[in-house]
């Protein structure tokens, strides 16, 4: 029974992402890839600017 509760909670958490428009999904995927690429850095620099650039590119 706990598995059903956990699965329904997980579905509720993921619902906004799974139902998002393609543009939003594209932004999410690119930002996740950017964050993965910078994980090894002690203090990733310019990540905010890069995220902003991703958003601008997808919107245009």
Secondary structure as GFF3:
##gff-version 3
##sequence-region A 1 60
A	DSSP	alpha_helix	2	18	.	.	.	ID=ss1
A	DSSP	alpha_helix	22	37	.	.	.	ID=ss2
A	DSSP	alpha_helix	47	59	.	.	.	ID=ss3
###
